[in-house]
Amino acid sequence: MNATGQIPDSSNSARPALDNDRIRGDFPILHQSINGCPLAYLDNAASSQRPRQVLDAIQHYYCHDHSNVHRGVHTLSHRATEAYEGAREKVRKFINARSVTEIVFTRGTTDAINLVADSLGRDFSADDEILISHMEHHSNIVPWQLLCEKTGAQLKVAPINRQGELLLDDCLALMSDKTRLVAIAHVSNALGTINPVERLIPAARDRNIPVLVDGAQAIPHQAIDVQALDCDFYAFSSHKMCGPTGIGVLYGKQQWLERMPPYQGGGDMILSVSFEQTLYNELPYRFEAGTPNIAGAIGLGAAIDYLDTIGMASIAAYEADLLTYATSAISELPGIRLIGTAAEKAGVISFNVDDIHPHDLGTVLDHQGVAIRTGHHCAMPVMEFFGIPGTARASLAFYNNRQDIDQLVEGLKLAIRMFQ
Ligand SMILES: Cc1ncc(COP(=O)(O)O)c(C=O)c1O
């Protein structure tokens, strides 16, 4: 998809310019055999792989610069602080936030959403509503359910259609003067649907409702500009965009973060502490209690540098082409049912084959060196909507190629023969 969320036309025969061979050379993990076959890693929606540049940055930090950040007077602490805060600036630039004060490092998307639920939601009451969609990941459902349990607020769910698309008009109709927040996935991890956030956000804005976008599955695949989107919050995880695990980002508009109470208490989030009164630190440190994941932030910064050298526009065009190729090859197999056939889709292909259990498909594919995910993908309401226990899901990254897809298709043919 491109910056406006559209999938580029890949019908012409010209293949997008991205040096896949050179890129694959940057990813050591891809060059191994699994069960005697070359690895075809197609589980990128669960977690992506890391290029050598990210691994090197983390190793360099631990070998040369590690110390605790922010409060040291010695050289290593200065270096660690510079690298950590440098990573924050890289994130700011990557998503075009106005200021680094709007970039809060979290443990990941889940932690970022819980932060907003806990902090923004602290004054919600039984008169309030939170609006989500039917295709959310559990990480964008359960924190709101917990908040509803605590405050008596109501959770409203916008419906989807059989293609796995958000019913936008129904969603807008569910917004009222009771709605305190809309929380919606930019891209569905189970279906690949790209939600029309650029239409939803202005409609919410007209009604003075803030919008949190769960960007976990969008940020690895397209350029994100939070100012152009005009979202109030944008949450994402480093490990899905070639960075380390255990770190992610909550972007929050300054006007919201300023009025939100701290999420967790401890070191770094204070200006002064006495038993009578504690004064909280300025943004974004107010939301970063305790020693942060310094190496994680530095690794995320290196991942951003890496993605920038390839260019998000090239990544989006390349993946759109690969998605078209994969969707057409998989659709031709006998007994295939695609789950998620939205007009606007990112590189996720969820499917079932006749009544073969997805876990059986996944196991046969693993024997062929192909890594996919099977199950409910932390989106049980989506599975319930389609009346299935789960799906097999192949998910793409820019380091995948047509050979990976061919290997997947051959593996599926074998599984179909075995279970027929
Ligand atoms: C759409 C979506 N939201 C949230 C998450 C949770 O991300 P994390 O486990 O990195 O916090 C995921 C993970 O798969 C996801 O796909």
The ligand as an SDF file (V2000), in Angstrom:
LIG
                    3D

 16 16  0  0  0  0  0  0  0  0999 V2000
   -2.8660   -5.3860   15.2240 C   0  0  0  0  0  0  0  0  0  0  0  0
   -2.0330   -5.7390   16.4240 C   0  0  0  0  0  0  0  0  0  0  0  0
   -2.1660   -5.0410   17.5470 N   0  0  0  0  0  0  0  0  0  0  0  0
   -1.4400   -5.2990   18.6460 C   0  0  0  0  0  0  0  0  0  0  0  0
   -0.5250   -6.3210   18.6620 C   0  0  0  0  0  0  0  0  0  0  0  0
    0.2630   -6.5750   19.8900 C   0  0  0  0  0  0  0  0  0  0  0  0
    1.6130   -6.3060   19.6790 O   0  0  0  0  0  0  0  0  0  0  0  0
    2.6960   -6.6400   20.7960 P   0  0  0  0  0  0  0  0  0  0  0  0
    2.4960   -8.0770   21.1720 O   0  0  0  0  0  0  0  0  0  0  0  0
    4.0130   -6.3940   20.1310 O   0  0  0  0  0  0  0  0  0  0  0  0
    2.4540   -5.7220   21.9470 O   0  0  0  0  0  0  0  0  0  0  0  0
   -0.3570   -7.0930   17.5180 C   0  0  0  0  0  0  0  0  0  0  0  0
    0.5660   -8.2390   17.5080 C   0  0  0  0  0  0  0  0  0  0  0  0
    0.4740   -9.1340   16.7110 O   0  0  0  0  0  0  0  0  0  0  0  0
   -1.1230   -6.7860   16.3680 C   0  0  0  0  0  0  0  0  0  0  0  0
   -0.9910   -7.4960   15.2400 O   0  0  0  0  0  0  0  0  0  0  0  0
  1  2  1  0
  2  3  1  0
  2 15  2  0
  3  4  2  0
  4  5  1  0
  5  6  1  0
  5 12  2  0
  6  7  1  0
  7  8  1  0
  8  9  2  0
  8 10  1  0
  8 11  1  0
 12 13  1  0
 12 15  1  0
 13 14  2  0
 15 16  1  0
M  END
$$$$
